[in-house]
Amino acid sequence: MTKIQKYYLFIILILSIISRIITIYLYGDTEVSNEWGIILNNLENKDILSVHSVQGTPVPNIFMPPLYPFFLYVIKIFFNNLNLYLWTVQFIQLIFSIISVYLIYLITRNLFSRNLSIIGTGIFSLFPLNVYAVSQISSITIQIFLLNLFIYSYLKIFKDVNYKHIFLFSISSALLILLRGEFFVFVILSLIYFYIKNKKLDKVIIISLITVLIISPYLYRNYKLFNVVTITKSSGYNLLKGNHPRTKVEGTGMFSKVEQVIPEVKSELEKLKSEGPQVKYDLLQDQILMKQAIKFIKEDPFKYLNLYVKKFLSFMFIDLDASYPNYYSPMHTVPKIIISILSLLGIIIVFSARINITNYFITLLY
């Protein structure tokens, strides 16, 4: 790295810190609300990881992944004052975000020229949503940090398979699985591709063992309570959320009010609740929701297929029928359109220029 590039990177990091401090001051969360507040309250006051209650009694959680709730809980142990607690959470998230900026530089430096890596790092560091997420009680910042660490260490084990990089890759893989239960698919695909290219089965086994070892306590907990080996069980909820007669392209909020949004499941859920608090409540509820989602899809498959296409276009570009407050604000739409255009160009370049498959695989992960 030349002196001028070090200077630019230093400026980017300073601007990143300043922008995030200002955002925390102006827009920082002043409470732990929604599902995070429920889980934190149950952990702190009732010593149970729970997001749902039946007849006023919390039931064990298998609905949401555990990492971020435990992150919030560990910090809460040391801070009783709410303001000090929130500032501490946001400050730690700020640190993770700044490390992410540096990791992005290292990742892009492995893939592109020095100048392009500086430009890419600058765009990433000041992307509005990336800055704003630090100020919120949300797992987004930690997820971005862990994903960047995952990609960086994955690139490294391709070039230099030493135990430091293996350990980083295993740690980031395990924590991402505990943060997003479905991430295990990406870990498996990554290991398969790594083996195909390097033929180092011993390293694949070591990574797999470390990853499983880290997540095993939570897997054991779920097996003991629910008799299933999984991190989360919310596929029914997620499938029904996007596949019911009243669903929209932007999705439908259903947390803690499924019966109101989808009355078709009301009687079954009420019957389940009438049986009183039970360990497998989350699991049984998800099975009810899955059954109903499949029923809706079978009744009108073309309707939901058409909806999937609209959702993809909305995700890739912009939703022309959005009802979210301030969705069409330039602060939201301009960065989204820029990212959409650049992403589309990136896909075209990947396929036309035949970039190294490792680069393509990393692009696919993003």
HUFENMO-V76562 format. One record per run of one state. SS is the DSSP state (helix for helix, strand for strand, loop for the rest). FROM is the first residue (numbers start at 1). LEN is the number of residues. Records with the same first field share a line. If there is no record, write none. Layout:
BEGIN
SS = FROM-LEN, FROM-LEN
END
This chain:
BEGIN
loop = 1-2, 28-6, 47-5, 55-2, 60-7, 79-3, 112-2, 126-2, 134-6, 160-3, 180-1, 199-2, 227-8, 242-16, 262-1, 275-6, 300-1, 317-13, 354-3, 366-1
helix = 3-25, 34-13, 67-12, 82-30, 114-12, 128-6, 140-20, 163-17, 181-18, 201-26, 235-7, 258-4, 263-12, 281-19, 301-16, 330-24, 357-9
strand = 52-3, 57-3
END
